[in-house]
Amino acid sequence: MSHRMDRRTFLRGAAGVSVALPVLECMLDDHGVALAHGGSEAPNRYAIVFAGQALGGDHWEKNGQRIGGKTYEEDGHFIAPAQTGSDYEITTPLMPVADLRDDFTVLSGMAIPWNASSVDASAVPPGGAFRDFHGGGCSPLLSGTRSDTYSFRANGITSDQVIAQVNPGTLYDSLVLRAQPSWYLGGSSYAGRQYLSYTDAGAPVEAQTSPQTAFMTLFGNFTPDNAEDAARLDFELRGRRSVLDLITAKREAILGKVGQADRIRLERHFDEIRQLELRISGIDPTVAACQVPGDPGQDPPIGGDNAGSSSDTIDTNTGYSNEDLRARVMADLIHMAFVCDLTRVATLQITTFQSHMNVYPVSSDLGIPIRADLHEVGHNGDAENRGQLAVSTMLSWHVDIWGELVRKLRDTPEGAGNVLDNSAIVFMTEAGHGLQLNDGVTDNATHSVEEMVQLVAGRAGGLEPGKHIDTGGAHPAQNLISCMQAVGYEGDTLGEVSGRIDALFEA
């Protein structure tokens, strides 16, 4: 090997622009151990991707649906496979990640405890849900701490922020992103539905909703020393000049020093940064009034409030801010931030709790034009398209974005393996599909914390993916504890919940 390099190397160019490098062979020994910073192993990464929806439709069995005005029964559309173990049939929501089946595990049958005989806050069990969905299930899902109100608030630190404290030393302790930039429901507000990450009880971390701002923060972060430099930066940004242009000399110099394998890896790394820039620069900049404040001309226009809430009244061009593009760019940003070791912890909230994002644009692309917002999809908002397949169609969209991140991590070499080998990437939804939390009577309800399902990708800390595990009622926080331990957490609790799911670590 011709050159040795510190794992925290940055290429610094004009006006202070810096670009981090991926983990290269010249930064590791033959066993994948870093040559710098105390000889620690290649870093572990932890991420949560969140979908603000339930797993089934109100009053519909898992095999029931009405599509295109036709009501019928058909198995295979509920996310949890009928078979456990490795030889399971891929369900509709998992089809976008069928090629990744050996890289992730499906965990089904999870539940948050609640008191079926009392609605009093003092009766909520440890790690339990307050009997008023949606907000009543927020705290135990995110923090493992009981909820004593219907408010959207976590009453403890969330798993991502615990890991941010366990794995310090990167430029950013954690990356918190949200693809849905607006609430879309006139007469009300987010009221906490937009928070996924908390540093303490009632202390949320504000998410970044601008892909361009997040990109520049991660990959073009600097402060000009004087007015002349500031003017030059402004000109270059307006011209959409690549940050790679600003490190040309340093880039060529380092390519001449490393071996062939590292050269190929670096070229790929730079190509991916450029591709990400091109995706962002292709976003429609024409609606200045709808741009995220402080970043004119870069992000998709923010849609207005939904007009109507059901198939006979909802407009198809409201309540949508191109969350599909936003979420995919953000997944790319997380991938690159992990590869560059800018952070080792990330959350991506694709849609908010109780999301009212208009699903017509996305669902139409997926073959079922549902005229409803995401919240109403679970509540049968479209008379012609409702039930399990309609819900699973939108769930498959969320899973596909999670899968895009997982796939990129898997396809990025690191040491003797790939970045996914050193990661635990969780997918979770807001609700399950079971007994109605609010009344304790109605079955097959979206307002339920029963029959919850989560996905876990990666092999960090001995995780053994490639199977379906029926947890038999495990708390969702026990999955988070398992993944936290996989990336270095030495504790056994999250909030009021203890214990891990051992089957995640068993072949």
N, C-alpha and C positions, 0 to 999 in steps of 0.2 A: 504494500500500500504506500503510495507516494506522499501522502500528506496526512497529518493529524490535525483534528479540529475540535474545538470546544462545542459541546452540544447546544449551547445557548448563543451560537454565532448569528449575527445579523449583518446584512449587507446595507451599508449606509451610503446614500447618494446625495444628489443636489437638494438644497434647501432643507436638509435634515431628514429626508424620507428614508425609512428603514424597512427592509423586507426580511422576515425571519426565514430560516431554512428548515427543511424537513430533517428528520433523523437519518443521517447517512452512515454508510459503513465505516467511514474514517472517523466517526464519532463513537463507535462501539468496538468492543473486542469481539472475538470469535463466538462468544456466548451471548451477544446482544446486550452487554453491560456497558454503560456509558463510560467514556474515558475522562469525563469532567464532572465536577460537582459531586465529589465524594464517591464516585464509582457506583452510583445508584443505577438500577435497571432502567430500561426504557420506560417512560412514564405511563401510568394507567389513566384512562379517561372515563368519565361518567357523564351521561346525558339522559334527560327525560324529554320525551316528545308527547304532547298532550292534545287530546281531541275533546272538544266541548259537546259531547253527545252521549246518548245511551246506546245500548247494544241491540235493542229490539223496539217494536212498535207497541203502543198501548192497545191492550185487549187482543193482541195477535200471538198465537203460539209460534214457536221458533220455526215452524215449517209453513206458516201461513202468510199470504200476501195478496195484494190486488195491484196488478200492473197493467197499464193500458186499458183499464176498465174491466179486466178479467180477474176474478178471484179464484185462487187455486192453492193447493198444498204441494210443497216440494222441499225435500230435505237439502242440507248442504249450504244453506245461506247464513245460519247463525255462526258467529266467529269460532266458537269452540268446536273442534272436531269431535265426531262420535267416538273415535278410537283414541286411546292413550298410547304412550310410548312413541317410538320413532316411525312406526308404519301406520301413519294416519292419513286420511284423505284431506287434501287442501280444500278449505271452505272458500266461499265467495270473497269475504274480506281479506283473505290471505293470498289470493291469486296474484296480486301484484308483487309478492315477495316469494313466490314459489321457488324461484331459483336460489333463494337464500335459506331454504328450509333446514339445511345442515348447520346454519350459523345462528339460529335463534330458537328459543323455547316458547311455547304457548302455555301460560298458566291460567287455568280456568277454575270455576267453583269458589272464587274468593268472595268474602263478604265482610262488611263492616258491621259490628254489633250495634243493636239499638234496643230500646225498651218498648216492647209491644203493648204493654199494659198501662203506660204512663207517658204523657206528653210534657211532664215537668222537666225543666232543665236539670234539676238535681238528681233525676233518675237516669240520666245518660250514663252508660257504663264506660269504664276506661277505654280510650281509643274508639269511642262510639259516636254515632251520628245523632244529632238533634232531629226530632221528628217534624221537620219542615224542609222538604227538598225545594230548591237546589242547594241553598247555602248550608243547610244542616249537614251535608256530607263532605263539605270542603275541607275542614280542618283535619279530620281523621285520615282522609285520603292523602293529603299532602304532608302532614306532620306527625301522624300517628297519635294525635292528641284529641281528646273528645271535643265536640262542638256543643256549646251551651246556648246557642241562639241560631236563628235562621240566617244571620248575616254571613256574607262571604268574607271569611277571616280565618286564617290559620292561627291556632293558639299555641304554636311552638315553632321552632326552627324547622325548615324543610330539609330533605335529604341532600339536595344539591349544595346547600350552604354548609352543612356539616362536612361534606367532602371538600369543599373549598378551604375549610380550615385544616383538614387533614393533609391536603396536598398543596401547600403554599409554594411560593418561589417562582411562579410564572408572572408575566407582565399583568395579566388580568386574573383575579381570583376566580371569577366565573363570568360566563356570558349568558345574559338573560334576554331572549328575543321573543317577540310576539308578531305573528303574521296578520292577525285581524286588527286593523288600526282604528275601527269605529264600532259603536254599539248598535246602530241601525234601528233602534226602536224609539220613536219619538215619545216625549213625555216621561222618559226615565233615563237612567244613566248606568254606567258600569257598576257602580256601588261595590267595588271589590272583585267583580267577576274577571277582571283583567290581570289578576295577580296569581302567579304560580310559585314564586320563590319568596321565602321569608327568612330574615336573619334572626328573628325572635318572634315571640307572640305579638301579633298585630303590627309587625314591622316589615311590610312588603318591600321587595326590590322592584323598582320601576323597570319595565321591559323596554328595550329599544324596538321601535316599530318601523324604522326606516332602513331598508337594506343598504342604501347608499351611505348613510351615516355610519352604520355598523361596519361597512367595508372600509371606509376611510379611517375609522378609529383603529381597526385591526391592521390594515396593510398600508396606510398612507398617513400615519399618525406623526405629526410634528407641529411645532409652534414657530412661525417665522420670527426672526430676530428683529426685523425692522419693517418699515412700511414698503420698502422696495421689494423685499422678499415676499411680503404678503400680497402685493400687487401681482408679482410673478406667479404665485400659487393660484390666485384667483383666475388669471388668464389661462393657466394650464388646465385647471378644473373645468372651466367653461369650454375649453377646446377638447375635453374628454381625453387628455393626454394620459397614456398609461404610466402608472407608477414604475413599471419596469424600465421605461425610458430613462428614468432618473437614476438608475443604478447600473447603467450599461457597462461602464468600465469595470466596476467591481464584479459584475456578473461574469464578464468574459475572463477576468483574472482568476476567479475561483474555479471556473470550468476547466482552466488549464492546469490546475493543481491536483485535482482529484482523479481517482481511477475511473475506468470505463463504466462500471456499474453505478457509481455515484454520479457520474456525468449524465447518464441516461435518466437517473432519478431526478436530478436537478432540472434538466430540460423539461421533464414532465411536470415538475412542480411549477416552473415558470409558465408553461403552457396553460396549466389549470388556472393560475392567477389571471392570465390574459383572457381566457375563456369566461371567467367570472366577470371581469371588467366589461367584456363585450355584452354579456347578458344584461348587466345593469345599465349600460349605455343605451341598450335597445329599448328600455322602458319608455313609454310614451310620456314626453315632457310638456305636452301642449296645454294642459289645464292648470294654469298657475294658481288659481284660487283654491284648488283642492290639494296642493302639495303639502307635505309634512313641513311645519314651520322650521326655518333655518336651513333647509336643504332644497332650494328651488330647482325644478327641472329634472330631478333624478328619479323620483318614486312614482308608482302608479297613482292616478287620481283616486282620491278617497270617495267612495260612493255615498250617496245620501241615504236617509232613512227609508226603510221598506214602505212601499205603498200597498197596504193590504196584507193579509196574513194567510190566505187560503187560495185554492186553485182558481176561484172565480174572481178574485180581487187583486192578487199580488202582481206587481209589474215584474218583468223579467230583466230589467236593466237598472234596478235600484238595489241598495243593500249589499253591494259587492265592490271590493277594492282590488280585484285581481289577487285574492289571497293565494291562489294557486302559484302564481309567479313569485309573490313575496316569500311564501313558505319554502319554495324550492331554492331560491337564492340564499335564504337563511340557512337551509340545510347545507348548502355548499360552503357558506361562511364558517359554520361549526366544524365541518370537515377540515377546512384549511387551517382554522385556528388550532385544532387538535394536532394536525400534522406539523405545524410550525411551533408547537408547544407554547403558544401565546396564552392558552388556558387549558385546563384539563377537566373543566366542569362547565356544562351548558344546559340550558332549558330552552325548548322551543314550544311555545303555546300556539299551535296552528289556529285554533278557534277558542274563544273564551268560554268560561262556564256559561251555561244557558245561552249559547250563541244564537243570535238571530241573523247570521249571515245568510243571504239569499243563495240557495243551492242550485238554482236553475242553470247558471252558466256551467258549473262543474258537472252536475248530473246529466245535462244534455250531452256533454262530451263523452260521458260514460254510457250513453245509450238509453237513459231513462230521464226524460225531461220533467223533473219534479218541480211543480209550482208551489214552493213553500220555503220558509227559512229553515235553518238547521234544527232549531228547537221544535218547530211545528212538524218536521218530518217524523219525529218520534210520536207526536200527538195527532197523526193522521191528517195533516194540513192539506194534502192534495187528495181530492176525492177519487181520482183515477189511479194514483200511484202511491200506495201506502203499505204498511206492514213490514215484514222482515226484509225482503229484498230491497225495498226502498231505503231502509235504514242502513243495510249492509253495503249498499252502493256508495253512500257517503262515507261509511266507515272505511271502505276500501281505498277511497281517496286519501284519507288521513294516513292509513297504513302505508300507502305507496310513497308518501313523502318521508315517513320514518325509514322506509326501505331504501330510499335514495341515499340517505345519510349512511346507513349500514353498509350498503353496497360500495360506496366510495371508500369507506374505512377498510373494508375487506380487500379492495383492489389497490390499496396503497401499501407497498412493501415497507417493512420496518424490521431491522435486525434479521433474524432467521425466519420471520413470518410476515405479519401485516399489522396494521394499526388496530384492526378489530380484535386481534388476539390479545391486545392490552386494553380492552374497553368493555364496559357494561352499558348498553344503550337500551333504555326502557321506553316502552310505549304504553300509555295509559289513557283511559277514557274517564269522563266525569261520572258515569253511572253504569249500572248493569242492566238486568232485565229480570224482574222477579216480583216479590211482594211489595206493594205500594208502601213507601216509608211513611207517608202522611196519614194514611188511615189504617194500616196494618191488616187490611182485609182484601183489597183488590189484587189479584195476581196478574202476571204478564203486564207489568207497569214499567214505564220509563223512569218514574220517580222512585228508583229502587237502588239499594246498596247491596243487593244480593246478586248471585250469578255474575260477578264481575270477572273480567278477563284482562290480563296484561301480557305483553310480549317482552322478552329479554334477549338481546343479541350480544355476542361477544364471548371471549374466553378468559377474561381477566380473572386472576386469583383462583383458577381451577374450575370456572364455570364450564359445564358440559352441555352445549346446545344441541338442537336437532330432535326435539321430542315435544310431546304434549303431556303436561302434568295436570291431573285433576287434583287440586290442593285440598279438596274436602272441607272447605270453609275457612282457609287461612285468611288472615287479615292482609289487605293489600300492602300495608306497611311492612309486613314480614318479607315480601318480595324486595322492597326497597332496602331493608336491612341486609338481605342476602347480597344484593348488588353493591351496597356500600362496603360490606366486608370484602367483596371481591376486589375492590380498588383501594383497599388499605385501611378501612375503618376497623378499629380494634374493639369497639363496643358491640353490644348485643341488643340495643334498644333504639327506637325512634319514638320520641314522645312517651306515650304510655304503653306502647306495644313492644314486646320482646320476642326474640327467637327468629331464626332464619328458616328457609325452606331447603332442607338438606338435599332434596331430590334434584335441585338445580346443579349440584356439584357431583352428581352420580351419573356415570356413563350408562 
